[in-house]
C-alpha cells in the first residue's frame, strides 16, 4: 500500500515492541467498523482532550493486558474522526502509539488502520487528514 512513512515507523516500533516481548499492537485500535458508522448528519462525540484520552485509556486497558495508558500527546479531529498520539507503557517501556477513533452514536469508537486503509483515499469516506495519518501519502 502507498505511503510508507508512518507505516514504516509503526512497523519498526512494532518490531521493537515484539522483540522486547511487549505484545502491544501499535495501531491500538481493535474495533471494526459496522453499519452504525456516523454520517455527516449524525451527531458527533465531544472532541476534547478529556473525552479522547478517556476512550484511549479504556481501549488500552481492555485490549492490551499489562499495558498502561500514560498520556495523550496530541490529537486532531476531523468530520467525526480523531487521529491521536498517546504514550503507552508496556512493561516499563513507554511507546508512542497512534490511535484512530470514529463517532458512532455520539461516542468515540476505536478503529484499526486496516479498516481505514481498506479503500483508496479517493474512494474512502474517512477525512483526508485522518486517512493520510493512518495510511500515508498516496503515490
Phi and psi in degrees as GROMACS dihedral restraints (atoms count N, CA, C in turn):
[ dihedral_restraints ]
;  ai    aj    ak    al  type     phi  dphi    fc
    3     4     5     6     1   -64.0    20    10
    4     5     6     7     1   164.9    20    10
    6     7     8     9     1    78.0    20    10
    7     8     9    10     1    77.9    20    10
    9    10    11    12     1   -89.6    20    10
   10    11    12    13     1   -15.4    20    10
   12    13    14    15     1   -54.3    20    10
   13    14    15    16     1   -65.3    20    10
   15    16    17    18     1   -66.8    20    10
   16    17    18    19     1   -41.9    20    10
   18    19    20    21     1   -61.3    20    10
   19    20    21    22     1   -42.4    20    10
   21    22    23    24     1   -63.1    20    10
   22    23    24    25     1   -42.0    20    10
   24    25    26    27     1   -59.9    20    10
   25    26    27    28     1   -45.9    20    10
   27    28    29    30     1   -65.7    20    10
   28    29    30    31     1   -38.3    20    10
   30    31    32    33     1   -63.7    20    10
   31    32    33    34     1   -45.6    20    10
   33    34    35    36     1   -63.4    20    10
   34    35    36    37     1   -44.4    20    10
   36    37    38    39     1   -64.0    20    10
   37    38    39    40     1   -40.2    20    10
   39    40    41    42     1   -65.1    20    10
   40    41    42    43     1   -43.2    20    10
   42    43    44    45     1   -60.6    20    10
   43    44    45    46     1   -43.8    20    10
   45    46    47    48     1   -60.0    20    10
   46    47    48    49     1   -45.3    20    10
   48    49    50    51     1   -62.1    20    10
   49    50    51    52     1   -43.0    20    10
   51    52    53    54     1   -69.1    20    10
   52    53    54    55     1   -37.4    20    10
   54    55    56    57     1   -61.0    20    10
   55    56    57    58     1   -38.2    20    10
   57    58    59    60     1   -80.7    20    10
   58    59    60    61     1    -0.1    20    10
   60    61    62    63     1    74.3    20    10
   61    62    63    64     1    28.3    20    10
   63    64    65    66     1   -85.8    20    10
   64    65    66    67     1   -31.2    20    10
   66    67    68    69     1    68.0    20    10
   67    68    69    70     1    19.9    20    10
   69    70    71    72     1   -96.4    20    10
   70    71    72    73     1   121.7    20    10
   72    73    74    75     1   -78.9    20    10
   73    74    75    76     1   123.2    20    10
   75    76    77    78     1   -74.0    20    10
   76    77    78    79     1    -9.4    20    10
   78    79    80    81     1   -73.6    20    10
   79    80    81    82     1   -24.9    20    10
   81    82    83    84     1    54.0    20    10
   82    83    84    85     1    26.3    20    10
   84    85    86    87     1  -127.5    20    10
   85    86    87    88     1   137.0    20    10
   87    88    89    90     1  -125.7    20    10
   88    89    90    91     1   -11.6    20    10
   90    91    92    93     1   -93.7    20    10
   91    92    93    94     1   136.8    20    10
   93    94    95    96     1   -91.0    20    10
   94    95    96    97     1   154.9    20    10
   96    97    98    99     1   -64.7    20    10
   97    98    99   100     1   154.6    20    10
   99   100   101   102     1  -135.9    20    10
  100   101   102   103     1  -174.7    20    10
  102   103   104   105     1   -72.8    20    10
  103   104   105   106     1    -6.3    20    10
  105   106   107   108     1   -93.1    20    10
  106   107   108   109     1    11.4    20    10
  108   109   110   111     1   -56.0    20    10
  109   110   111   112     1   146.2    20    10
  111   112   113   114     1   -69.0    20    10
  112   113   114   115     1   144.0    20    10
  114   115   116   117     1  -104.7    20    10
  115   116   117   118     1   174.5    20    10
  117   118   119   120     1   -66.2    20    10
  118   119   120   121     1   -16.0    20    10
  120   121   122   123     1   -97.5    20    10
  121   122   123   124     1    -8.0    20    10
  123   124   125   126     1   -78.1    20    10
  124   125   126   127     1   148.9    20    10
  126   127   128   129     1   -64.8    20    10
  127   128   129   130     1   146.9    20    10
  129   130   131   132     1  -106.9    20    10
  130   131   132   133     1   159.0    20    10
  132   133   134   135     1   -72.3    20    10
  133   134   135   136     1   160.5    20    10
  135   136   137   138     1   -67.9    20    10
  136   137   138   139     1   125.4    20    10
  138   139   140   141     1  -100.1    20    10
  139   140   141   142     1    79.8    20    10
  141   142   143   144     1  -134.2    20    10
  142   143   144   145     1   164.8    20    10
  144   145   146   147     1   -56.0    20    10
  145   146   147   148     1   -46.3    20    10
  147   148   149   150     1   -62.8    20    10
  148   149   150   151     1   -43.4    20    10
  150   151   152   153     1   -65.0    20    10
  151   152   153   154     1   -46.8    20    10
  153   154   155   156     1   -65.1    20    10
  154   155   156   157     1   -47.1    20    10
  156   157   158   159     1   -60.9    20    10
  157   158   159   160     1   -39.0    20    10
  159   160   161   162     1   -63.2    20    10
  160   161   162   163     1   -43.2    20    10
  162   163   164   165     1   -65.9    20    10
  163   164   165   166     1   -42.7    20    10
  165   166   167   168     1   -65.3    20    10
  166   167   168   169     1   -42.9    20    10
  168   169   170   171     1   -59.9    20    10
  169   170   171   172     1   -44.7    20    10
  171   172   173   174     1   -63.0    20    10
  172   173   174   175     1   -42.8    20    10
  174   175   176   177     1   -61.9    20    10
  175   176   177   178     1   -44.9    20    10
  177   178   179   180     1   -62.6    20    10
  178   179   180   181     1   -46.5    20    10
  180   181   182   183     1   -62.1    20    10
  181   182   183   184     1   -41.1    20    10
  183   184   185   186     1   -80.1    20    10
  184   185   186   187     1   -28.0    20    10
  186   187   188   189     1  -103.9    20    10
  187   188   189   190     1   -28.9    20    10
  189   190   191   192     1  -125.7    20    10
  190   191   192   193     1    87.6    20    10
  192   193   194   195     1   -56.2    20    10
  193   194   195   196     1   133.1    20    10
  195   196   197   198     1    89.4    20    10
  196   197   198   199     1   -14.3    20    10
  198   199   200   201     1   -91.0    20    10
  199   200   201   202     1   150.9    20    10
  201   202   203   204     1  -133.3    20    10
  202   203   204   205     1   129.6    20    10
  204   205   206   207     1   -65.8    20    10
  205   206   207   208     1   129.4    20    10
  207   208   209   210     1  -100.5    20    10
  208   209   210   211     1   -57.5    20    10
  210   211   212   213     1  -165.2    20    10
  211   212   213   214     1   158.9    20    10
  213   214   215   216     1   -89.5    20    10
  214   215   216   217     1   121.6    20    10
  216   217   218   219     1   -84.2    20    10
  217   218   219   220     1   -47.4    20    10
  219   220   221   222     1  -161.4    20    10
  220   221   222   223     1   162.0    20    10
  222   223   224   225     1  -156.6    20    10
  223   224   225   226     1   154.2    20    10
  225   226   227   228     1  -134.2    20    10
  226   227   228   229     1   130.8    20    10
  228   229   230   231     1  -108.2    20    10
  229   230   231   232     1   140.9    20    10
  231   232   233   234     1  -155.5    20    10
  232   233   234   235     1   116.0    20    10
  234   235   236   237     1    48.0    20    10
  235   236   237   238     1    50.8    20    10
  237   238   239   240     1    82.4    20    10
  238   239   240   241     1    14.9    20    10
  240   241   242   243     1  -129.6    20    10
  241   242   243   244     1   155.4    20    10
  243   244   245   246     1  -133.5    20    10
  244   245   246   247     1   136.5    20    10
  246   247   248   249     1  -113.1    20    10
  247   248   249   250     1   120.1    20    10
  249   250   251   252     1  -126.7    20    10
  250   251   252   253     1   149.1    20    10
  252   253   254   255     1  -116.0    20    10
  253   254   255   256     1   127.6    20    10
  255   256   257   258     1  -135.4    20    10
  256   257   258   259     1   158.4    20    10
  258   259   260   261     1   -97.7    20    10
  259   260   261   262     1   132.3    20    10
  261   262   263   264     1  -126.4    20    10
  262   263   264   265     1   129.0    20    10
  264   265   266   267     1   -89.3    20    10
  265   266   267   268     1   122.8    20    10
  267   268   269   270     1  -121.2    20    10
  268   269   270   271     1    95.5    20    10
  270   271   272   273     1    57.3    20    10
  271   272   273   274     1    43.1    20    10
  273   274   275   276     1    93.1    20    10
  274   275   276   277     1    -5.7    20    10
  276   277   278   279     1  -109.3    20    10
  277   278   279   280     1   122.0    20    10
  279   280   281   282     1   -90.3    20    10
  280   281   282   283     1   123.1    20    10
  282   283   284   285     1  -119.1    20    10
  283   284   285   286     1   127.2    20    10
  285   286   287   288     1   -69.5    20    10
  286   287   288   289     1   134.1    20    10
  288   289   290   291     1  -135.2    20    10
  289   290   291   292     1   140.4    20    10
  291   292   293   294     1   -93.4    20    10
  292   293   294   295     1   138.8    20    10
  294   295   296   297     1  -129.8    20    10
  295   296   297   298     1   143.0    20    10
  297   298   299   300     1  -126.6    20    10
  298   299   300   301     1   128.4    20    10
  300   301   302   303     1  -125.0    20    10
  301   302   303   304     1   149.1    20    10
  303   304   305   306     1  -130.7    20    10
  304   305   306   307     1   145.0    20    10
  306   307   308   309     1   -75.1    20    10
  307   308   309   310     1   127.2    20    10
  309   310   311   312     1  -134.3    20    10
  310   311   312   313     1   117.8    20    10
  312   313   314   315     1    50.2    20    10
  313   314   315   316     1    47.2    20    10
  315   316   317   318     1    64.2    20    10
  316   317   318   319     1    23.1    20    10
  318   319   320   321     1  -129.8    20    10
  319   320   321   322     1   141.6    20    10
  321   322   323   324     1   -77.9    20    10
  322   323   324   325     1   131.5    20    10
  324   325   326   327     1  -126.0    20    10
  325   326   327   328     1   127.7    20    10
  327   328   329   330     1   -61.9    20    10
  328   329   330   331     1   142.1    20    10
  330   331   332   333     1  -128.5    20    10
  331   332   333   334     1   148.1    20    10
  333   334   335   336     1   -89.6    20    10
  334   335   336   337     1   156.8    20    10
  336   337   338   339     1   -60.3    20    10
  337   338   339   340     1   -38.7    20    10
  339   340   341   342     1   -58.5    20    10
  340   341   342   343     1   -41.6    20    10
  342   343   344   345     1   -67.2    20    10
  343   344   345   346     1   -42.4    20    10
  345   346   347   348     1   -66.4    20    10
  346   347   348   349     1   -40.8    20    10
  348   349   350   351     1   -91.0    20    10
  349   350   351   352     1     8.0    20    10
  351   352   353   354     1   -62.8    20    10
  352   353   354   355     1   -32.1    20    10
  354   355   356   357     1  -110.4    20    10
  355   356   357   358     1   153.0    20    10
  357   358   359   360     1   -65.2    20    10
  358   359   360   361     1   156.3    20    10
  360   361   362   363     1   -53.2    20    10
  361   362   363   364     1   -39.5    20    10
  363   364   365   366     1   -74.2    20    10
  364   365   366   367     1   -13.5    20    10
  366   367   368   369     1  -109.2    20    10
  367   368   369   370     1    -3.0    20    10
  369   370   371   372     1   -82.4    20    10
  370   371   372   373     1   148.6    20    10
  372   373   374   375     1   -93.1    20    10
  373   374   375   376     1    -1.8    20    10
  375   376   377   378     1   -77.2    20    10
  376   377   378   379     1   135.3    20    10
  378   379   380   381     1   -55.8    20    10
  379   380   381   382     1   142.1    20    10
  381   382   383   384     1   -52.1    20    10
  382   383   384   385     1   -42.3    20    10
  384   385   386   387     1   -64.0    20    10
  385   386   387   388     1   -37.5    20    10
  387   388   389   390     1   -73.6    20    10
  388   389   390   391     1   -42.4    20    10
  390   391   392   393     1   -58.4    20    10
  391   392   393   394     1   -47.5    20    10
  393   394   395   396     1   -66.5    20    10
  394   395   396   397     1   -33.5    20    10
  396   397   398   399     1   -65.4    20    10
  397   398   399   400     1   -37.1    20    10
  399   400   401   402     1   -81.5    20    10
  400   401   402   403     1   -41.3    20    10
  402   403   404   405     1  -109.6    20    10
  403   404   405   406     1   -10.8    20    10
  405   406   407   408     1    87.0    20    10
  406   407   408   409     1  -179.2    20    10
  408   409   410   411     1   -83.5    20    10
  409   410   411   412     1   126.9    20    10
  411   412   413   414     1   -64.0    20    10
  412   413   414   415     1   145.1    20    10
